Amino acid sequence: MELPKYVYTDLVRQALAEDLGPGDVTSLLTIESAATTTGRFIAKEPGVICGW
């Protein structure tokens, strides 16, 4: 089933505004700017991972 564009357009716009805007408010308020960490990503399926 394909959703009509109007169903998801605003949701996608809001998600992009949050990601590209001033940042994640919770992270900004709870994690020190100088904090560093490591992690492990385990994929359940083959895929392509990209990002900053």
mmCIF file as Biopython writes it, N, C-alpha, C and O atoms, coordinates in Angstrom:
data_model
#
loop_
_atom_site.group_PDB
_atom_site.id
_atom_site.type_symbol
_atom_site.label_atom_id
_atom_site.label_alt_id
_atom_site.label_comp_id
_atom_site.label_asym_id
_atom_site.label_entity_id
_atom_site.label_seq_id
_atom_site.pdbx_PDB_ins_code
_atom_site.Cartn_x
_atom_site.Cartn_y
_atom_site.Cartn_z
_atom_site.occupancy
_atom_site.B_iso_or_equiv
_atom_site.auth_seq_id
_atom_site.auth_asym_id
_atom_site.pdbx_PDB_model_num
ATOM 1   N N  . MET A ? 1  ? 0.834  -1.176 0.000  1.0 0.0 1  A 1 
ATOM 2   C CA . MET A ? 1  ? 0.000  0.000  0.000  1.0 0.0 1  A 1 
ATOM 3   C C  . MET A ? 1  ? 0.881  1.243  0.000  1.0 0.0 1  A 1 
ATOM 4   O O  . MET A ? 1  ? 1.784  1.361  0.828  1.0 0.0 1  A 1 
ATOM 5   N N  . GLU A ? 2  ? 0.636  2.139  -0.890 1.0 0.0 2  A 1 
ATOM 6   C CA . GLU A ? 2  ? 1.407  3.377  -0.975 1.0 0.0 2  A 1 
ATOM 7   C C  . GLU A ? 2  ? 0.615  4.507  -0.325 1.0 0.0 2  A 1 
ATOM 8   O O  . GLU A ? 2  ? -0.554 4.723  -0.642 1.0 0.0 2  A 1 
ATOM 9   N N  . LEU A ? 3  ? 1.267  5.224  0.588  1.0 0.0 3  A 1 
ATOM 10  C CA . LEU A ? 3  ? 0.601  6.331  1.267  1.0 0.0 3  A 1 
ATOM 11  C C  . LEU A ? 3  ? 0.592  7.572  0.390  1.0 0.0 3  A 1 
ATOM 12  O O  . LEU A ? 3  ? 1.550  7.823  -0.341 1.0 0.0 3  A 1 
ATOM 13  N N  . PRO A ? 4  ? -0.477 8.346  0.456  1.0 0.0 4  A 1 
ATOM 14  C CA . PRO A ? 4  ? -0.490 9.621  -0.267 1.0 0.0 4  A 1 
ATOM 15  C C  . PRO A ? 4  ? 0.578  10.555 0.307  1.0 0.0 4  A 1 
ATOM 16  O O  . PRO A ? 4  ? 0.862  10.524 1.505  1.0 0.0 4  A 1 
ATOM 17  N N  . LYS A ? 5  ? 1.154  11.369 -0.540 1.0 0.0 5  A 1 
ATOM 18  C CA . LYS A ? 5  ? 2.246  12.252 -0.140 1.0 0.0 5  A 1 
ATOM 19  C C  . LYS A ? 5  ? 1.865  13.153 1.036  1.0 0.0 5  A 1 
ATOM 20  O O  . LYS A ? 5  ? 2.697  13.405 1.907  1.0 0.0 5  A 1 
ATOM 21  N N  . TYR A ? 6  ? 0.636  13.637 1.076  1.0 0.0 6  A 1 
ATOM 22  C CA . TYR A ? 6  ? 0.241  14.559 2.144  1.0 0.0 6  A 1 
ATOM 23  C C  . TYR A ? 6  ? 0.293  13.913 3.532  1.0 0.0 6  A 1 
ATOM 24  O O  . TYR A ? 6  ? 0.373  14.618 4.537  1.0 0.0 6  A 1 
ATOM 25  N N  . VAL A ? 7  ? 0.250  12.596 3.593  1.0 0.0 7  A 1 
ATOM 26  C CA . VAL A ? 7  ? 0.257  11.897 4.877  1.0 0.0 7  A 1 
ATOM 27  C C  . VAL A ? 7  ? 1.617  12.029 5.567  1.0 0.0 7  A 1 
ATOM 28  O O  . VAL A ? 7  ? 1.676  12.146 6.791  1.0 0.0 7  A 1 
ATOM 29  N N  . TYR A ? 8  ? 2.692  12.011 4.808  1.0 0.0 8  A 1 
ATOM 30  C CA . TYR A ? 8  ? 4.021  12.001 5.420  1.0 0.0 8  A 1 
ATOM 31  C C  . TYR A ? 8  ? 4.852  13.251 5.163  1.0 0.0 8  A 1 
ATOM 32  O O  . TYR A ? 8  ? 5.920  13.396 5.758  1.0 0.0 8  A 1 
ATOM 33  N N  . THR A ? 9  ? 4.407  14.148 4.308  1.0 0.0 9  A 1 
ATOM 34  C CA . THR A ? 9  ? 5.205  15.322 3.959  1.0 0.0 9  A 1 
ATOM 35  C C  . THR A ? 9  ? 5.558  16.168 5.184  1.0 0.0 9  A 1 
ATOM 36  O O  . THR A ? 9  ? 6.724  16.516 5.374  1.0 0.0 9  A 1 
ATOM 37  N N  . ASP A ? 10 ? 4.571  16.501 6.013  1.0 0.0 10 A 1 
ATOM 38  C CA . ASP A ? 10 ? 4.845  17.323 7.196  1.0 0.0 10 A 1 
ATOM 39  C C  . ASP A ? 10 ? 5.742  16.601 8.193  1.0 0.0 10 A 1 
ATOM 40  O O  . ASP A ? 10 ? 6.608  17.222 8.810  1.0 0.0 10 A 1 
ATOM 41  N N  . LEU A ? 11 ? 5.544  15.308 8.354  1.0 0.0 11 A 1 
ATOM 42  C CA . LEU A ? 11 ? 6.374  14.535 9.279  1.0 0.0 11 A 1 
ATOM 43  C C  . LEU A ? 11 ? 7.836  14.548 8.838  1.0 0.0 11 A 1 
ATOM 44  O O  . LEU A ? 11 ? 8.730  14.735 9.664  1.0 0.0 11 A 1 
ATOM 45  N N  . VAL A ? 12 ? 8.083  14.352 7.559  1.0 0.0 12 A 1 
ATOM 46  C CA . VAL A ? 12 ? 9.454  14.372 7.032  1.0 0.0 12 A 1 
ATOM 47  C C  . VAL A ? 12 ? 10.044 15.769 7.187  1.0 0.0 12 A 1 
ATOM 48  O O  . VAL A ? 12 ? 11.208 15.912 7.563  1.0 0.0 12 A 1 
ATOM 49  N N  . ARG A ? 13 ? 9.262  16.785 6.906  1.0 0.0 13 A 1 
ATOM 50  C CA . ARG A ? 13 ? 9.733  18.168 7.041  1.0 0.0 13 A 1 
ATOM 51  C C  . ARG A ? 13 ? 10.130 18.459 8.498  1.0 0.0 13 A 1 
ATOM 52  O O  . ARG A ? 13 ? 11.166 19.077 8.743  1.0 0.0 13 A 1 
ATOM 53  N N  . GLN A ? 14 ? 9.324  18.024 9.447  1.0 0.0 14 A 1 
ATOM 54  C CA . GLN A ? 14 ? 9.626  18.239 10.868 1.0 0.0 14 A 1 
ATOM 55  C C  . GLN A ? 14 ? 10.880 17.478 11.295 1.0 0.0 14 A 1 
ATOM 56  O O  . GLN A ? 14 ? 11.705 18.005 12.043 1.0 0.0 14 A 1 
ATOM 57  N N  . ALA A ? 15 ? 11.022 16.249 10.824 1.0 0.0 15 A 1 
ATOM 58  C CA . ALA A ? 15 ? 12.202 15.447 11.174 1.0 0.0 15 A 1 
ATOM 59  C C  . ALA A ? 15 ? 13.475 16.092 10.635 1.0 0.0 15 A 1 
ATOM 60  O O  . ALA A ? 15 ? 14.487 16.149 11.333 1.0 0.0 15 A 1 
ATOM 61  N N  . LEU A ? 16 ? 13.429 16.576 9.401  1.0 0.0 16 A 1 
ATOM 62  C CA . LEU A ? 16 ? 14.602 17.232 8.820  1.0 0.0 16 A 1 
ATOM 63  C C  . LEU A ? 16 ? 14.921 18.530 9.551  1.0 0.0 16 A 1 
ATOM 64  O O  . LEU A ? 16 ? 16.089 18.835 9.790  1.0 0.0 16 A 1 
ATOM 65  N N  . ALA A ? 17 ? 13.899 19.291 9.905  1.0 0.0 17 A 1 
ATOM 66  C CA . ALA A ? 17 ? 14.125 20.545 10.632 1.0 0.0 17 A 1 
ATOM 67  C C  . ALA A ? 17 ? 14.793 20.269 11.975 1.0 0.0 17 A 1 
ATOM 68  O O  . ALA A ? 17 ? 15.664 21.027 12.401 1.0 0.0 17 A 1 
ATOM 69  N N  . GLU A ? 18 ? 14.394 19.195 12.639 1.0 0.0 18 A 1 
ATOM 70  C CA . GLU A ? 18 ? 15.003 18.837 13.923 1.0 0.0 18 A 1 
ATOM 71  C C  . GLU A ? 18 ? 16.460 18.427 13.734 1.0 0.0 18 A 1 
ATOM 72  O O  . GLU A ? 18 ? 17.327 18.838 14.504 1.0 0.0 18 A 1 
ATOM 73  N N  . ASP A ? 19 ? 16.729 17.624 12.717 1.0 0.0 19 A 1 
ATOM 74  C CA . ASP A ? 19 ? 18.097 17.146 12.478 1.0 0.0 19 A 1 
ATOM 75  C C  . ASP A ? 19 ? 19.018 18.262 12.001 1.0 0.0 19 A 1 
ATOM 76  O O  . ASP A ? 19 ? 20.189 18.305 12.378 1.0 0.0 19 A 1 
ATOM 77  N N  . LEU A ? 20 ? 18.496 19.162 11.177 1.0 0.0 20 A 1 
ATOM 78  C CA . LEU A ? 20 ? 19.326 20.211 10.596 1.0 0.0 20 A 1 
ATOM 79  C C  . LEU A ? 20 ? 19.275 21.501 11.402 1.0 0.0 20 A 1 
ATOM 80  O O  . LEU A ? 20 ? 20.054 22.418 11.144 1.0 0.0 20 A 1 
ATOM 81  N N  . GLY A ? 21 ? 18.390 21.586 12.353 1.0 0.0 21 A 1 
ATOM 82  C CA . GLY A ? 21 ? 18.215 22.789 13.160 1.0 0.0 21 A 1 
ATOM 83  C C  . GLY A ? 21 ? 19.293 22.929 14.216 1.0 0.0 21 A 1 
ATOM 84  O O  . GLY A ? 21 ? 20.451 22.583 13.981 1.0 0.0 21 A 1 
ATOM 85  N N  . PRO A ? 22 ? 18.911 23.440 15.389 1.0 0.0 22 A 1 
ATOM 86  C CA . PRO A ? 22 ? 19.891 23.712 16.441 1.0 0.0 22 A 1 
ATOM 87  C C  . PRO A ? 22 ? 20.454 22.465 17.113 1.0 0.0 22 A 1 
ATOM 88  O O  . PRO A ? 22 ? 21.367 22.575 17.931 1.0 0.0 22 A 1 
ATOM 89  N N  . GLY A ? 23 ? 19.942 21.301 16.796 1.0 0.0 23 A 1 
ATOM 90  C CA . GLY A ? 23 ? 20.454 20.063 17.386 1.0 0.0 23 A 1 
ATOM 91  C C  . GLY A ? 23 ? 19.429 19.395 18.271 1.0 0.0 23 A 1 
ATOM 92  O O  . GLY A ? 23 ? 18.321 19.901 18.452 1.0 0.0 23 A 1 
ATOM 93  N N  . ASP A ? 24 ? 19.800 18.269 18.816 1.0 0.0 24 A 1 
ATOM 94  C CA . ASP A ? 24 ? 18.926 17.508 19.694 1.0 0.0 24 A 1 
ATOM 95  C C  . ASP A ? 24 ? 18.970 18.118 21.092 1.0 0.0 24 A 1 
ATOM 96  O O  . ASP A ? 24 ? 20.011 18.094 21.749 1.0 0.0 24 A 1 
ATOM 97  N N  . VAL A ? 25 ? 17.851 18.659 21.544 1.0 0.0 25 A 1 
ATOM 98  C CA . VAL A ? 25 ? 17.800 19.376 22.818 1.0 0.0 25 A 1 
ATOM 99  C C  . VAL A ? 25 ? 18.207 18.484 23.986 1.0 0.0 25 A 1 
ATOM 100 O O  . VAL A ? 25 ? 18.965 18.925 24.850 1.0 0.0 25 A 1 
ATOM 101 N N  . THR A ? 26 ? 17.729 17.254 24.035 1.0 0.0 26 A 1 
ATOM 102 C CA . THR A ? 26 ? 18.068 16.353 25.140 1.0 0.0 26 A 1 
ATOM 103 C C  . THR A ? 26 ? 19.570 16.108 25.203 1.0 0.0 26 A 1 
ATOM 104 O O  . THR A ? 26 ? 20.167 16.173 26.278 1.0 0.0 26 A 1 
ATOM 105 N N  . SER A ? 27 ? 20.180 15.829 24.060 1.0 0.0 27 A 1 
ATOM 106 C CA . SER A ? 27 ? 21.630 15.589 24.034 1.0 0.0 27 A 1 
ATOM 107 C C  . SER A ? 27 ? 22.401 16.836 24.441 1.0 0.0 27 A 1 
ATOM 108 O O  . SER A ? 27 ? 23.387 16.751 25.173 1.0 0.0 27 A 1 
ATOM 109 N N  . LEU A ? 28 ? 21.953 17.994 23.967 1.0 0.0 28 A 1 
ATOM 110 C CA . LEU A ? 28 ? 22.645 19.237 24.302 1.0 0.0 28 A 1 
ATOM 111 C C  . LEU A ? 28 ? 22.601 19.528 25.803 1.0 0.0 28 A 1 
ATOM 112 O O  . LEU A ? 28 ? 23.542 20.100 26.354 1.0 0.0 28 A 1 
ATOM 113 N N  . LEU A ? 29 ? 21.516 19.137 26.461 1.0 0.0 29 A 1 
ATOM 114 C CA . LEU A ? 29 ? 21.361 19.429 27.884 1.0 0.0 29 A 1 
ATOM 115 C C  . LEU A ? 29 ? 21.946 18.363 28.802 1.0 0.0 29 A 1 
ATOM 116 O O  . LEU A ? 29 ? 22.159 18.632 29.984 1.0 0.0 29 A 1 
ATOM 117 N N  . THR A ? 30 ? 22.211 17.163 28.294 1.0 0.0 30 A 1 
ATOM 118 C CA . THR A ? 30 ? 22.635 16.077 29.181 1.0 0.0 30 A 1 
ATOM 119 C C  . THR A ? 30 ? 24.031 15.534 28.907 1.0 0.0 30 A 1 
ATOM 120 O O  . THR A ? 30 ? 24.571 14.801 29.736 1.0 0.0 30 A 1 
ATOM 121 N N  . ILE A ? 31 ? 24.623 15.868 27.782 1.0 0.0 31 A 1 
ATOM 122 C CA . ILE A ? 31 ? 25.941 15.334 27.434 1.0 0.0 31 A 1 
ATOM 123 C C  . ILE A ? 31 ? 26.922 16.491 27.291 1.0 0.0 31 A 1 
ATOM 124 O O  . ILE A ? 31 ? 26.678 17.420 26.521 1.0 0.0 31 A 1 
ATOM 125 N N  . GLU A ? 32 ? 28.026 16.441 28.026 1.0 0.0 32 A 1 
ATOM 126 C CA . GLU A ? 32 ? 29.032 17.493 27.940 1.0 0.0 32 A 1 
ATOM 127 C C  . GLU A ? 32 ? 29.598 17.570 26.529 1.0 0.0 32 A 1 
ATOM 128 O O  . GLU A ? 32 ? 29.764 16.547 25.865 1.0 0.0 32 A 1 
ATOM 129 N N  . SER A ? 33 ? 29.895 18.783 26.074 1.0 0.0 33 A 1 
ATOM 130 C CA . SER A ? 33 ? 30.380 18.966 24.707 1.0 0.0 33 A 1 
ATOM 131 C C  . SER A ? 33 ? 31.727 18.292 24.470 1.0 0.0 33 A 1 
ATOM 132 O O  . SER A ? 33 ? 32.040 17.946 23.331 1.0 0.0 33 A 1 
ATOM 133 N N  . ALA A ? 34 ? 32.530 18.098 25.511 1.0 0.0 34 A 1 
ATOM 134 C CA . ALA A ? 34 ? 33.845 17.467 25.360 1.0 0.0 34 A 1 
ATOM 135 C C  . ALA A ? 34 ? 33.799 15.950 25.557 1.0 0.0 34 A 1 
ATOM 136 O O  . ALA A ? 34 ? 34.834 15.289 25.487 1.0 0.0 34 A 1 
ATOM 137 N N  . ALA A ? 35 ? 32.621 15.399 25.800 1.0 0.0 35 A 1 
ATOM 138 C CA . ALA A ? 35 ? 32.503 13.958 26.056 1.0 0.0 35 A 1 
ATOM 139 C C  . ALA A ? 35 ? 32.843 13.150 24.806 1.0 0.0 35 A 1 
ATOM 140 O O  . ALA A ? 35 ? 32.500 13.540 23.691 1.0 0.0 35 A 1 
ATOM 141 N N  . THR A ? 36 ? 33.515 12.032 25.003 1.0 0.0 36 A 1 
ATOM 142 C CA . THR A ? 36 ? 33.806 11.106 23.908 1.0 0.0 36 A 1 
ATOM 143 C C  . THR A ? 36 ? 33.418 9.699  24.343 1.0 0.0 36 A 1 
ATOM 144 O O  . THR A ? 36 ? 33.340 9.401  25.534 1.0 0.0 36 A 1 
ATOM 145 N N  . THR A ? 37 ? 33.182 8.861  23.380 1.0 0.0 37 A 1 
ATOM 146 C CA . THR A ? 37 ? 32.824 7.477  23.676 1.0 0.0 37 A 1 
ATOM 147 C C  . THR A ? 37 ? 33.095 6.615  22.451 1.0 0.0 37 A 1 
ATOM 148 O O  . THR A ? 37 ? 33.462 7.128  21.394 1.0 0.0 37 A 1 
ATOM 149 N N  . THR A ? 38 ? 32.918 5.342  22.589 1.0 0.0 38 A 1 
ATOM 150 C CA . THR A ? 38 ? 32.995 4.423  21.460 1.0 0.0 38 A 1 
ATOM 151 C C  . THR A ? 38 ? 31.745 3.556  21.491 1.0 0.0 38 A 1 
ATOM 152 O O  . THR A ? 38 ? 31.043 3.488  22.500 1.0 0.0 38 A 1 
ATOM 153 N N  . GLY A ? 39 ? 31.489 2.915  20.399 1.0 0.0 39 A 1 
ATOM 154 C CA . GLY A ? 39 ? 30.317 2.052  20.340 1.0 0.0 39 A 1 
ATOM 155 C C  . GLY A ? 39 ? 30.495 0.996  19.268 1.0 0.0 39 A 1 
ATOM 156 O O  . GLY A ? 39 ? 31.486 0.985  18.538 1.0 0.0 39 A 1 
ATOM 157 N N  . ARG A ? 40 ? 29.540 0.129  19.188 1.0 0.0 40 A 1 
ATOM 158 C CA . ARG A ? 40 ? 29.567 -0.938 18.197 1.0 0.0 40 A 1 
ATOM 159 C C  . ARG A ? 40 ? 28.195 -0.994 17.543 1.0 0.0 40 A 1 
ATOM 160 O O  . ARG A ? 40 ? 27.165 -0.990 18.218 1.0 0.0 40 A 1 
ATOM 161 N N  . PHE A ? 41 ? 28.202 -1.045 16.234 1.0 0.0 41 A 1 
ATOM 162 C CA . PHE A ? 41 ? 26.965 -1.158 15.475 1.0 0.0 41 A 1 
ATOM 163 C C  . PHE A ? 41 ? 26.909 -2.563 14.903 1.0 0.0 41 A 1 
ATOM 164 O O  . PHE A ? 41 ? 27.816 -2.972 14.179 1.0 0.0 41 A 1 
ATOM 165 N N  . ILE A ? 42 ? 25.866 -3.301 15.214 1.0 0.0 42 A 1 
ATOM 166 C CA . ILE A ? 42 ? 25.709 -4.662 14.711 1.0 0.0 42 A 1 
ATOM 167 C C  . ILE A ? 42 ? 24.474 -4.696 13.822 1.0 0.0 42 A 1 
ATOM 168 O O  . ILE A ? 42 ? 23.351 -4.519 14.296 1.0 0.0 42 A 1 
ATOM 169 N N  . ALA A ? 43 ? 24.688 -4.923 12.539 1.0 0.0 43 A 1 
ATOM 170 C CA . ALA A ? 43 ? 23.581 -4.956 11.581 1.0 0.0 43 A 1 
ATOM 171 C C  . ALA A ? 43 ? 22.978 -6.354 11.519 1.0 0.0 43 A 1 
ATOM 172 O O  . ALA A ? 43 ? 23.701 -7.350 11.504 1.0 0.0 43 A 1 
ATOM 173 N N  . LYS A ? 44 ? 21.670 -6.418 11.484 1.0 0.0 44 A 1 
ATOM 174 C CA . LYS A ? 44 ? 20.982 -7.699 11.366 1.0 0.0 44 A 1 
ATOM 175 C C  . LYS A ? 44 ? 20.830 -8.114 9.908  1.0 0.0 44 A 1 
ATOM 176 O O  . LYS A ? 44 ? 20.578 -9.280 9.605  1.0 0.0 44 A 1 
ATOM 177 N N  . GLU A ? 45 ? 20.986 -7.153 9.017  1.0 0.0 45 A 1 
ATOM 178 C CA . GLU A ? 45 ? 20.844 -7.400 7.580  1.0 0.0 45 A 1 
ATOM 179 C C  . GLU A ? 45 ? 21.971 -6.672 6.853  1.0 0.0 45 A 1 
ATOM 180 O O  . GLU A ? 45 ? 22.479 -5.677 7.369  1.0 0.0 45 A 1 
ATOM 181 N N  . PRO A ? 46 ? 22.377 -7.138 5.672  1.0 0.0 46 A 1 
ATOM 182 C CA . PRO A ? 46 ? 23.340 -6.390 4.867  1.0 0.0 46 A 1 
ATOM 183 C C  . PRO A ? 46 ? 22.742 -5.035 4.497  1.0 0.0 46 A 1 
ATOM 184 O O  . PRO A ? 46 ? 21.534 -4.919 4.293  1.0 0.0 46 A 1 
ATOM 185 N N  . GLY A ? 47 ? 23.583 -4.020 4.412  1.0 0.0 47 A 1 
ATOM 186 C CA . GLY A ? 47 ? 23.076 -2.702 4.045  1.0 0.0 47 A 1 
ATOM 187 C C  . GLY A ? 47 ? 24.201 -1.711 3.859  1.0 0.0 47 A 1 
ATOM 188 O O  . GLY A ? 47 ? 25.378 -2.068 3.915  1.0 0.0 47 A 1 
ATOM 189 N N  . VAL A ? 48 ? 23.833 -0.471 3.640  1.0 0.0 48 A 1 
ATOM 190 C CA . VAL A ? 48 ? 24.776 0.623  3.458  1.0 0.0 48 A 1 
ATOM 191 C C  . VAL A ? 48 ? 24.582 1.593  4.615  1.0 0.0 48 A 1 
ATOM 192 O O  . VAL A ? 48 ? 23.458 2.007  4.902  1.0 0.0 48 A 1 
ATOM 193 N N  . ILE A ? 49 ? 25.672 1.955  5.278  1.0 0.0 49 A 1 
ATOM 194 C CA . ILE A ? 49 ? 25.616 2.884  6.395  1.0 0.0 49 A 1 
ATOM 195 C C  . ILE A ? 49 ? 26.377 4.140  6.000  1.0 0.0 49 A 1 
ATOM 196 O O  . ILE A ? 49 ? 27.498 4.065  5.498  1.0 0.0 49 A 1 
ATOM 197 N N  . CYS A ? 50 ? 25.770 5.277  6.225  1.0 0.0 50 A 1 
ATOM 198 C CA . CYS A ? 50 ? 26.457 6.529  5.916  1.0 0.0 50 A 1 
ATOM 199 C C  . CYS A ? 50 ? 26.058 7.569  6.951  1.0 0.0 50 A 1 
ATOM 200 O O  . CYS A ? 50 ? 25.089 7.383  7.686  1.0 0.0 50 A 1 
ATOM 201 N N  . GLY A ? 51 ? 26.786 8.634  7.004  1.0 0.0 51 A 1 
ATOM 202 C CA . GLY A ? 51 ? 26.477 9.707  7.938  1.0 0.0 51 A 1 
ATOM 203 C C  . GLY A ? 51 ? 27.727 10.476 8.286  1.0 0.0 51 A 1 
ATOM 204 O O  . GLY A ? 51 ? 28.798 10.246 7.726  1.0 0.0 51 A 1 
ATOM 205 N N  . TRP A ? 52 ? 27.579 11.371 9.196  1.0 0.0 52 A 1 
ATOM 206 C CA . TRP A ? 52 ? 28.674 12.244 9.578  1.0 0.0 52 A 1 
ATOM 207 C C  . TRP A ? 52 ? 29.539 11.541 10.576 1.0 0.0 52 A 1 
ATOM 208 O O  . TRP A ? 52 ? 30.532 12.104 11.037 1.0 0.0 52 A 1 
#
